[in-house]
């Protein structure tokens, strides 16, 4: 690591559901100087002591001991943490603050630290670090937000797997399983998702439809095997936490790429629902729409159809795949540097 001895530094943290990432950066120009990763950082689902351990591990790798006294500001975006407008006593923010303060104290980093939601750092990660505009997150869940001064002023969707998250990875995965069940009992069209879902859930090979089912109309699937398939599929699904239905979303993407009609319709409907979620926030012509989550990555399956649905609004759609630069930008803003440079 090359670092001027008088150079002031900042740290940005992206603490997500599967990993925690810390980035050390130059206060002046935001240039990344070091990085560390550790386990999951969801402020609500990861126990406090474990969360502090993960933050400590990521920070220790990103910030070598000789540089820790030069860190001027720290900003972290946490899955499970509410945004700043929800107040300092929002449960996820409280837990994130405690864990982050513990980690910084262990490492001797005395800089002030701010906690943000993961959607706040995602929006700030867009080029130019916009202050106002729209954000759409489509991963396991789905939510849209109108951002004002880099904080959500209104949201649409994001009601969780039971009540909402329309168009999300969970929604797509659930539709995959429902389509498989409907095909098995005769209510739905044949689809390759029947075999794909059954294999992923570990069903006995003998109850799966024959190779080619859902591809060629002539491939039979007996009533006896259909009944056995359903009898095995339902318990396999119920034995998992409901949110694990999102695991099946990639099966739909793969099937759609193979021109499976049922899978293609699921993805088209998902894009329409996500566009509806954005439209509920009354988009203004030409304003930025920052999109993030695996479904909306530059090569993701829903980015193009979403853009087509929203074309009448002439929005500037920008995919963001990494929230850490947004956390760095917010750390620099907290110190006042980014604002002076804009």
C-alpha positions in Angstrom: 0.0 0.0 0.0 1.4 3.4 -1.0 0.3 6.1 1.4 1.5 9.6 2.1 2.5 9.9 5.8 0.3 13.0 6.2 -2.6 11.7 4.2 -6.0 11.6 6.0 -8.1 8.5 5.3 -11.7 7.3 5.5 -13.3 3.9 5.7 -16.5 2.7 4.0 -18.3 -0.4 5.1 -20.8 -2.5 3.1 -22.3 -4.9 5.6 -24.7 -7.2 3.7 -26.6 -10.4 4.3 -23.8 -12.6 3.1 -20.5 -10.7 3.7 -19.0 -7.6 5.2 -16.7 -5.5 3.1 -14.4 -2.6 4.4 -12.6 -0.2 2.1 -9.9 2.2 3.2 -9.7 5.3 0.9 -8.0 8.6 0.5 -10.0 11.4 2.2 -9.1 13.8 -0.6 -10.0 11.9 -3.8 -11.7 8.8 -2.6 -9.1 6.5 -4.1 -9.2 3.0 -2.6 -6.1 2.0 -0.7 -7.1 -1.2 1.1 -9.8 -3.7 1.5 -11.0 -6.4 3.9 -13.9 -8.9 3.9 -15.5 -11.0 6.6 -18.8 -12.8 7.3 -22.4 -11.4 7.1 -23.3 -8.0 8.5 -27.1 -7.8 8.7 -27.7 -5.7 11.8 -30.9 -7.6 12.7 -30.1 -11.2 11.9 -26.5 -11.5 13.0 -26.0 -11.6 16.8 -24.3 -8.5 18.2 -21.1 -10.0 19.3 -20.7 -11.9 16.0 -21.4 -8.7 14.1 -18.7 -6.9 16.0 -16.3 -9.8 15.2 -17.1 -9.6 11.5 -16.6 -5.8 11.4 -13.4 -6.1 13.3 -12.0 -8.7 10.9 -12.9 -6.7 7.8 -11.6 -3.4 9.3 -8.3 -5.0 10.5 -7.6 -6.3 7.0 -8.5 -3.1 5.3 -6.6 -0.7 7.6 -3.1 -1.7 8.7 -2.2 -0.9 12.2 0.2 2.0 11.3 -2.6 3.8 9.5 -5.4 3.5 12.0 -4.6 6.8 13.7 -5.1 8.6 10.4 -8.7 7.6 9.8 -10.8 10.7 9.8 -14.3 9.3 9.2 -16.1 5.9 9.0 -19.4 5.3 7.3 -21.2 1.9 7.2 -24.2 0.7 5.3 -25.9 -2.2 7.0 -28.5 -4.6 5.8 -31.2 -4.7 8.5 -30.6 -1.1 9.6 -33.1 1.6 9.0 -32.3 4.9 7.3 -31.4 8.1 9.1 -34.9 9.5 8.8 -36.2 6.7 11.1 -34.2 8.1 14.0 -31.2 7.0 16.0 -33.3 4.6 18.1 -34.4 2.4 15.2 -33.4 -1.1 16.3 -31.2 -2.1 13.4 -29.3 1.2 13.6 -28.8 0.8 17.3 -27.3 -2.7 16.9 -25.1 -1.6 14.1 -23.8 1.4 16.0 -22.9 -0.7 19.0 -21.2 -3.3 17.0 -19.3 -0.8 14.9 -18.2 1.2 17.9 -16.9 -2.0 19.5 -14.9 -3.0 16.4 -13.4 0.5 16.1 -12.4 0.6 19.8 -10.7 -2.9 19.5 -8.6 -1.6 16.6 -7.8 1.8 18.1 -9.6 3.8 15.4 -10.9 6.9 17.1 -12.7 8.5 14.1 -16.4 9.3 14.2 -18.6 6.7 12.6 -22.0 7.0 10.9 -24.5 4.2 10.3 -26.6 4.1 7.1 -29.0 1.7 5.6 -27.8 -0.5 2.7 -30.1 1.4 0.3 -28.4 4.7 1.3 -25.0 3.5 0.3 -26.3 1.9 -2.9 -27.7 5.2 -4.0 -24.5 7.1 -3.0 -22.4 4.6 -5.1 -23.9 5.9 -8.4 -21.5 8.1 -10.5 -21.4 11.6 -9.2 -22.9 10.5 -5.8 -26.4 12.0 -6.5 -28.3 13.6 -3.6 -31.8 13.2 -5.1 -33.6 10.7 -7.3 -35.0 7.2 -7.3 -33.5 3.9 -6.1 -34.8 0.4 -6.9 -33.3 -2.7 -5.1 -34.2 -6.1 -6.5 -32.4 -9.0 -4.9 -34.0 -11.5 -2.5 -36.5 -8.7 -1.7 -37.6 -5.6 -3.7 -38.1 -2.0 -2.7 -38.0 1.4 -4.4 -37.3 4.7 -2.7 -37.4 8.4 -3.5 -34.1 9.8 -2.2 -33.9 13.3 -1.0 -30.6 14.6 0.3 -29.3 11.0 0.1 -32.0 9.6 2.5 -35.3 7.9 1.6 -38.2 10.3 1.8 -40.8 7.8 0.5 -40.7 4.1 -0.3 -42.7 1.7 -2.4 -42.8 -2.1 -1.9 -40.3 -3.8 0.4 -43.0 -5.4 2.5 -41.2 -8.7 3.0 -41.7 -12.2 1.6 -45.1 -12.7 3.2 -46.8 -9.5 2.2 -44.9 -8.0 -0.8 -41.5 -7.9 -2.5 -43.2 -8.3 -5.8 -40.8 -9.0 -8.6 -38.0 -9.9 -6.3 -35.8 -13.0 -6.2 -38.2 -14.5 -3.6 -41.2 -13.7 -5.8 -39.6 -15.3 -8.8 -38.5 -18.4 -6.9 -41.9 -18.9 -5.4 -43.5 -18.6 -8.9 -41.1 -21.3 -10.1 -42.3 -23.7 -7.4 -45.9 -22.8 -8.0 -45.5 -23.4 -11.7 -44.0 -26.8 -11.0 -46.9 -27.8 -8.8 -49.5 -26.5 -11.3 -47.8 -28.5 -14.1 -47.9 -31.6 -11.9 -51.6 -31.4 -11.2 -52.6 -30.3 -14.6 -53.5 -26.7 -14.0 -50.4 -25.3 -15.6 -48.4 -25.8 -18.8 -45.5 -28.2 -18.9 -42.2 -26.5 -18.1 -38.6 -27.5 -17.6 -38.9 -25.9 -14.1 -40.6 -29.1 -12.9 -37.4 -31.1 -13.2 -35.1 -28.1 -12.2 -37.0 -27.4 -9.0 -37.3 -31.1 -8.1 -33.6 -31.7 -8.6 -32.6 -28.7 -6.5 -34.9 -29.8 -3.7 -33.4 -33.3 -3.7 -36.4 -35.2 -4.8 -35.9 -38.9 -5.7 -35.0 -39.1 -9.4 -37.8 -41.7 -9.9 -40.6 -39.1 -9.3 -39.2 -36.5 -11.7 -40.7 -36.2 -15.2 -38.6 -37.8 -18.0 -35.8 -35.9 -19.7 -37.3 -33.5 -22.3 -40.5 -32.8 -20.3 -41.5 -29.2 -20.9 -39.4 -29.1 -24.1 -41.1 -31.6 -26.4 -44.9 -31.9 -26.2 -44.8 -35.6 -26.8 -42.9 -36.4 -23.6 -45.4 -38.1 -21.2 -45.5 -37.9 -17.4 -47.8 -40.4 -15.8 -50.5 -39.5 -13.3 -48.9 -41.8 -10.8 -45.5 -40.0 -11.0 -47.2 -36.6 -10.9 -48.9 -37.5 -7.6 -45.6 -38.8 -6.2 -43.8 -35.6 -7.3 -46.3 -33.4 -5.4 -46.1 -35.6 -2.4 -42.4 -35.2 -2.2 -42.1 -31.5 -3.3 -44.4 -30.0 -0.7 -42.6 -31.3 2.4 -39.2 -30.4 0.8 -40.4 -26.8 0.5 -42.0 -26.7 3.9 -38.9 -28.0 5.6 -37.0 -24.8 4.6 -37.4 -21.3 5.8 -39.8 -19.5 3.4 -37.2 -17.0 2.2 -35.2 -19.9 0.8 -37.7 -19.9 -2.1 -35.4 -17.2 -3.5 -32.9 -19.9 -4.2 -34.9 -21.0 -7.1 -34.8 -17.7 -9.0 -31.6 -18.6 -10.9 -33.5 -21.7 -12.2 -36.1 -19.4 -13.8 -33.4 -17.3 -15.4 -31.6 -20.4 -16.8 -34.9 -21.8 -18.1 -35.9 -18.5 -19.8 -32.5 -18.5 -21.6 -33.5 -21.9 -23.0 -36.8 -20.4 -24.2 -39.0 -22.0 -21.7 -42.3 -20.2 -22.1 -43.4 -20.4 -18.4 -40.0 -19.1 -17.2 -40.1 -16.3 -19.7 -43.5 -15.2 -18.6 -42.4 -15.2 -14.9 -39.5 -12.8 -15.7 -41.7 -10.5 -17.8 -44.2 -10.3 -15.0 -41.4 -9.6 -12.5 -40.1 -6.7 -14.6 -43.6 -5.3 -14.8 -44.1 -5.5 -11.1 -40.8 -3.8 -10.4 -41.7 -1.0 -12.9 -45.0 -0.6 -11.0 -43.1 -0.3 -7.8 -41.0 2.6 -9.2 -44.0 4.2 -10.9 -45.8 4.5 -7.5 -43.2 7.1 -6.6 -44.3 9.4 -9.4 -41.0 9.5 -11.4 -40.1 12.9 -12.9 -38.8 13.0 -16.5 -35.1 12.6 -16.7 -34.3 12.1 -13.1 -31.8 9.4 -12.0 -32.9 5.9 -11.2 -30.2 3.9 -9.5 -30.9 0.2 -9.6 -29.1 -2.5 -7.6 -29.3 -6.2 -6.8 -28.4 -9.3 -8.8 -31.6 -9.1 -10.9 -30.7 -5.6 -12.1 -27.0 -6.0 -12.7 -25.7 -4.8 -16.1 -26.1 -8.3 -17.4 -29.0 -9.2 -15.1 -32.2 -10.6 -16.6 -34.6 -7.8 -15.6 -32.6 -4.6 -16.4 -33.6 -4.4 -20.1 -37.3 -5.2 -19.6 -37.5 -2.8 -16.7 -36.0 0.0 -18.7 -38.5 -0.7 -21.5 -41.4 -0.4 -19.0 -40.1 2.8 -17.7 -39.1 4.3 -21.1 -42.0 6.8 -21.1 -40.5 8.5 -18.0 -37.1 9.1 -19.8 -35.2 8.2 -16.6 -31.5 7.9 -16.4 -31.1 4.3 -15.3 -27.8 3.4 -13.6 -26.9 -0.1 -12.3 -24.8 -0.2 -9.1 -23.1 -3.5 -8.3 -21.0 -2.4 -5.3 -22.2 -0.4 -2.3 -18.7 0.1 -0.8 -17.9 3.2 -2.9 -21.1 4.7 -1.7 -20.1 4.2 1.9 -16.7 5.8 1.1 -18.5 8.7 -0.4 -20.7 9.1 2.6 -17.7 9.0 4.9 -16.1 11.8 2.9 -19.3 13.8 3.0 -19.4 13.3 6.8 -16.0 14.9 6.9 -17.0 17.6 4.5 -14.5 16.7 1.8 -16.8 15.4 -0.9 -19.1 18.4 -0.5 -16.2 20.8 -1.0 -15.1 19.0 -4.1 -18.5 19.0 -5.8 
